[in-house]
Amino acid sequence: MPIKSKAQRRKFAELLVKGEISPETFEEWNRGAGDAELPERVHPKTTKSKRKSPSKRAAKATSSRAKPTRTKSGTAKSGRRTAKKR
């Protein structure tokens, strides 16, 4: 099976220097590629796409209203304190 990219060629050359593959194996794979111009990588690394919606943290920070919180009894409790009526 021939080498398909420059990155693979570098990796196999490294393995040859370490002695993990034989020179015959390296030559066989390298010869299979011929003298063609190889790409840097077979599958280029993909970049993460940017989020289209704002993050949850940013959405919370921009919220101007305080949301009611639940108490242990299950009733809604207002976020604001109100003055007691006398």
BAVEX-866144 format. One line per 3 residues: number of its first residue (from 1); for each residue x, y, z of N, C-alpha, C, O, CB. Coordinates in nm, 3 decimals. Glycine has a CB too. Layout:
REM BAVEX-866144
NUM> X Y Z X Y Z X Y Z X Y Z X Y Z | ...
***
This chain:
REM BAVEX-866144
1> 0.085 -0.118 0.000 0.000 0.000 0.000 0.090 0.124 0.000 0.177 0.136 0.086 -0.097 0.000 0.124 | 0.072 0.216 -0.093 0.161 0.331 -0.101 0.130 0.439 0.003 0.019 0.447 0.056 0.153 0.391 -0.239 | 0.231 0.520 0.029 0.214 0.635 0.117 0.126 0.736 0.045 0.141 0.758 -0.075 0.353 0.698 0.157
4> 0.032 0.798 0.120 -0.065 0.887 0.057 -0.041 1.034 0.086 -0.102 1.119 0.021 -0.201 0.851 0.101 | 0.046 1.067 0.183 0.066 1.208 0.216 0.208 1.232 0.268 0.280 1.138 0.301 -0.037 1.254 0.320 | 0.246 1.359 0.273 0.377 1.396 0.326 0.388 1.360 0.473 0.495 1.320 0.520 0.404 1.545 0.305
7> 0.278 1.374 0.546 0.277 1.341 0.688 0.304 1.192 0.709 0.377 1.154 0.801 0.142 1.381 0.752 | 0.245 1.107 0.625 0.270 0.963 0.634 0.416 0.932 0.601 0.478 0.847 0.666 0.176 0.886 0.540 | 0.469 1.000 0.503 0.609 0.977 0.465 0.702 1.012 0.582 0.796 0.938 0.611 0.646 1.061 0.340
10> 0.674 1.125 0.648 0.756 1.164 0.764 0.745 1.061 0.876 0.844 1.027 0.940 0.714 1.302 0.815 | 0.623 1.011 0.901 0.600 0.913 1.007 0.676 0.784 0.978 0.738 0.727 1.068 0.451 0.884 1.022 | 0.671 0.737 0.855 0.741 0.613 0.821 0.892 0.633 0.825 0.965 0.540 0.860 0.698 0.565 0.682
13> 0.940 0.751 0.790 1.083 0.779 0.800 1.125 0.777 0.947 1.233 0.728 0.981 1.118 0.916 0.735 | 1.041 0.830 1.034 1.069 0.829 1.178 1.074 0.686 1.231 1.162 0.651 1.309 0.962 0.911 1.255 | 0.978 0.602 1.188 0.976 0.462 1.230 1.099 0.388 1.179 1.151 0.300 1.248 0.849 0.393 1.180
16> 1.146 0.423 1.060 1.266 0.362 1.003 1.387 0.397 1.087 1.470 0.310 1.115 1.287 0.407 0.857 | 1.399 0.522 1.128 1.513 0.566 1.209 1.510 0.498 1.346 1.614 0.459 1.398 1.511 0.721 1.226 | 1.391 0.482 1.405 1.377 0.414 1.534 1.402 0.264 1.523 1.427 0.198 1.624 1.238 0.439 1.591
19> 1.396 0.211 1.401 1.417 0.068 1.381 1.290 -0.014 1.398 1.297 -0.137 1.411 1.520 0.018 1.477 | 1.176 0.050 1.397 1.050 -0.021 1.415 1.000 -0.086 1.285 0.919 -0.178 1.289 0.945 0.073 1.468 | 1.048 -0.038 1.169 1.018 -0.101 1.040 1.150 -0.123 0.966 1.249 -0.055 0.993 0.918 -0.014 0.954
22> 1.149 -0.217 0.874 1.271 -0.246 0.800 1.287 -0.149 0.682 1.188 -0.093 0.635 1.270 -0.393 0.749 | 1.411 -0.130 0.636 1.432 -0.042 0.521 1.356 -0.091 0.396 1.313 -0.010 0.314 1.580 -0.032 0.490 | 1.341 -0.222 0.383 1.269 -0.277 0.268 1.121 -0.235 0.271 1.064 -0.200 0.168 1.280 -0.432 0.265
25> 1.062 -0.237 0.390 0.923 -0.198 0.404 0.906 -0.050 0.368 0.813 -0.012 0.297 0.873 -0.225 0.546 | 0.997 0.033 0.420 0.990 0.176 0.391 1.004 0.202 0.241 0.929 0.281 0.184 1.099 0.252 0.468 | 1.099 0.136 0.178 1.119 0.155 0.034 0.998 0.108 -0.046 0.959 0.172 -0.144 1.244 0.081 -0.013
28> 0.940 -0.003 -0.005 0.822 -0.056 -0.076 0.707 0.045 -0.072 0.644 0.072 -0.174 0.778 -0.190 -0.014 | 0.681 0.100 0.046 0.572 0.196 0.061 0.605 0.327 -0.009 0.518 0.386 -0.073 0.543 0.221 0.209 | 0.727 0.371 0.002 0.768 0.498 -0.059 0.768 0.486 -0.212 0.729 0.580 -0.281 0.909 0.539 -0.008
31> 0.811 0.373 -0.263 0.814 0.350 -0.408 0.672 0.349 -0.465 0.651 0.393 -0.578 0.886 0.217 -0.441 | 0.578 0.299 -0.389 0.439 0.293 -0.433 0.381 0.431 -0.460 0.294 0.446 -0.547 0.355 0.223 -0.329 | 0.429 0.532 -0.386 0.380 0.668 -0.407 0.442 0.730 -0.532 0.385 0.821 -0.591 0.410 0.755 -0.285
34> 0.557 0.682 -0.570 0.624 0.737 -0.688 0.677 0.877 -0.660 0.700 0.914 -0.545 0.528 0.740 -0.809 | 0.696 0.953 -0.766 0.748 1.089 -0.749 0.636 1.193 -0.760 0.661 1.310 -0.792 0.858 1.118 -0.853 | 0.514 1.150 -0.734 0.399 1.240 -0.740 0.406 1.340 -0.625 0.461 1.311 -0.518 0.266 1.160 -0.736
37> 0.350 1.458 -0.647 0.340 1.560 -0.542 0.229 1.518 -0.446 0.112 1.512 -0.485 0.313 1.703 -0.604 | 0.267 1.490 -0.321 0.170 1.443 -0.223 0.112 1.561 -0.145 0.180 1.662 -0.125 0.235 1.342 -0.128 | -0.012 1.549 -0.100 -0.069 1.654 -0.015 -0.006 1.647 0.124 0.050 1.545 0.162 -0.225 1.641 -0.005
40> -0.016 1.756 0.200 0.039 1.757 0.336 -0.031 1.652 0.423 0.034 1.578 0.496 0.025 1.898 0.399 | -0.162 1.647 0.415 -0.240 1.548 0.491 -0.349 1.492 0.399 -0.398 1.560 0.310 -0.304 1.613 0.620 | -0.386 1.365 0.423 -0.491 1.302 0.343 -0.625 1.368 0.374 -0.698 1.406 0.282 -0.497 1.150 0.371
43> -0.657 1.382 0.502 -0.782 1.445 0.546 -0.744 1.566 0.629 -0.704 1.550 0.744 -0.873 1.346 0.627 | -0.755 1.686 0.575 -0.720 1.804 0.654 -0.804 1.812 0.781 -0.920 1.771 0.783 -0.740 1.932 0.571 | -0.743 1.866 0.886 -0.815 1.880 1.013 -0.928 1.979 0.995 -0.911 2.084 0.934 -0.720 1.924 1.126
46> -1.044 1.945 1.050 -1.159 2.034 1.040 -1.157 2.131 1.156 -1.110 2.098 1.265 -1.292 1.955 1.037 | -1.208 2.250 1.133 -1.215 2.349 1.239 -1.354 2.344 1.300 -1.451 2.310 1.232 -1.182 2.492 1.187 | -1.363 2.379 1.426 -1.494 2.380 1.491 -1.575 2.496 1.436 -1.523 2.606 1.417 -1.480 2.391 1.644
49> -1.703 2.470 1.412 -1.789 2.578 1.362 -1.826 2.669 1.478 -1.838 2.625 1.592 -1.917 2.520 1.295 | -1.844 2.796 1.447 -1.881 2.892 1.549 -2.027 2.873 1.584 -2.108 2.834 1.500 -1.855 3.036 1.503 | -2.060 2.900 1.709 -2.199 2.889 1.752 -2.282 2.999 1.690 -2.238 3.114 1.681 -2.210 2.893 1.905
52> -2.400 2.965 1.648 -2.490 3.064 1.589 -2.568 3.136 1.696 -2.600 3.254 1.681 -2.585 2.998 1.490 | -2.600 3.067 1.806 -2.675 3.130 1.914 -2.578 3.166 2.027 -2.475 3.102 2.043 -2.789 3.036 1.966 | -2.612 3.268 2.104 -2.524 3.306 2.214 -2.520 3.197 2.320 -2.614 3.118 2.332 -2.569 3.439 2.277
55> -2.414 3.192 2.395 -2.402 3.089 2.497 -2.502 3.113 2.609 -2.555 3.223 2.623 -2.261 3.085 2.552 | -2.526 3.011 2.688 -2.622 3.023 2.798 -2.574 3.126 2.899 -2.654 3.203 2.953 -2.643 2.887 2.865 | -2.445 3.126 2.925 -2.391 3.219 3.023 -2.412 3.364 2.977 -2.448 3.450 3.057 -2.242 3.191 3.047
58> -2.389 3.391 2.849 -2.407 3.526 2.796 -2.555 3.564 2.800 -2.589 3.680 2.827 -2.353 3.535 2.652 | -2.643 3.469 2.773 -2.786 3.497 2.775 -2.832 3.532 2.916 -2.916 3.620 2.933 -2.866 3.377 2.721 | -2.779 3.464 3.017 -2.815 3.494 3.155 -2.766 3.631 3.197 -2.835 3.703 3.269 -2.760 3.387 3.248
61> -2.648 3.668 3.152 -2.590 3.796 3.191 -2.668 3.912 3.131 -2.674 4.019 3.192 -2.444 3.803 3.148 | -2.727 3.894 3.014 -2.799 4.002 2.949 -2.943 4.012 2.995 -3.011 4.110 2.966 -2.796 3.984 2.799 | -2.991 3.911 3.068 -3.129 3.914 3.117 -3.143 4.022 3.223 -3.065 4.026 3.318 -3.170 3.776 3.174
64> -3.244 4.110 3.208 -3.261 4.220 3.303 -3.362 4.186 3.413 -3.359 4.245 3.520 -3.305 4.347 3.230 | -3.449 4.092 3.387 -3.550 4.056 3.486 -3.501 3.943 3.573 -3.434 3.850 3.526 -3.681 4.017 3.418 | -3.534 3.951 3.702 -3.502 3.842 3.793 -3.611 3.737 3.781 -3.729 3.769 3.785 -3.488 3.892 3.939
67> -3.571 3.613 3.765 -3.668 3.505 3.753 -3.707 3.458 3.892 -3.623 3.454 3.981 -3.611 3.388 3.669 | -3.835 3.423 3.913 -3.876 3.374 4.044 -3.809 3.240 4.074 -3.789 3.158 3.985 -4.030 3.360 4.052 | -3.776 3.220 4.199 -3.714 3.094 4.240 -3.817 3.012 4.316 -3.912 3.066 4.372 -3.588 3.119 4.327
70> -3.797 2.882 4.318 -3.888 2.792 4.387 -3.843 2.773 4.532 -3.724 2.763 4.560 -3.896 2.655 4.314 | -3.939 2.768 4.622 -3.909 2.740 4.762 -3.929 2.592 4.787 -3.971 2.518 4.698 -3.999 2.824 4.857 | -3.900 2.548 4.907 -3.915 2.406 4.940 -4.059 2.360 4.927 -4.084 2.244 4.893 -3.864 2.378 5.081
73> -4.154 2.449 4.954 -4.295 2.410 4.947 -4.345 2.403 4.802 -4.455 2.355 4.778 -4.380 2.508 5.027 | -4.266 2.452 4.707 -4.304 2.441 4.567 -4.369 2.565 4.512 -4.402 2.570 4.394 -4.395 2.327 4.549 | -4.387 2.667 4.595 -4.448 2.790 4.546 -4.340 2.883 4.493 -4.223 2.873 4.532 -4.529 2.860 4.659
76> -4.378 2.971 4.404 -4.282 3.064 4.346 -4.255 3.178 4.444 -4.345 3.228 4.510 -4.334 3.120 4.211 | -4.130 3.216 4.450 -4.090 3.325 4.539 -4.031 3.434 4.451 -3.946 3.405 4.367 -3.989 3.277 4.648 | -4.075 3.556 4.469 -4.026 3.665 4.386 -3.881 3.695 4.418 -3.837 3.678 4.532 -4.113 3.791 4.406
79> -3.807 3.738 4.319 -3.667 3.773 4.338 -3.651 3.908 4.408 -3.545 3.934 4.466 -3.596 3.775 4.206 | -3.753 3.993 4.404 -3.745 4.124 4.465 -3.809 4.123 4.604 -3.902 4.046 4.630 -3.813 4.229 4.376 | -3.759 4.207 4.690 -3.821 4.221 4.821 -3.920 4.335 4.815 -3.893 4.440 4.757 -3.714 4.246 4.932
82> -4.031 4.314 4.873 -4.134 4.419 4.876 -4.153 4.468 5.018 -4.131 4.394 5.114 -4.268 4.367 4.820 | -4.191 4.592 5.032 -4.217 4.648 5.165 -4.343 4.586 5.221 -4.441 4.567 5.150 -4.229 4.802 5.159 | -4.340 4.556 5.350 -4.457 4.495 5.413 -4.562 4.603 5.434 -4.531 4.716 5.472 -4.420 4.426 5.547
85> -4.685 4.566 5.411 -4.796 4.657 5.435 -4.833 4.652 5.581 -4.837 4.544 5.640 -4.917 4.623 5.347 | -4.860 4.769 5.642 -4.897 4.773 5.785 -5.043 4.785 5.804 -5.090 4.791 5.917 -4.829 4.887 5.854
***
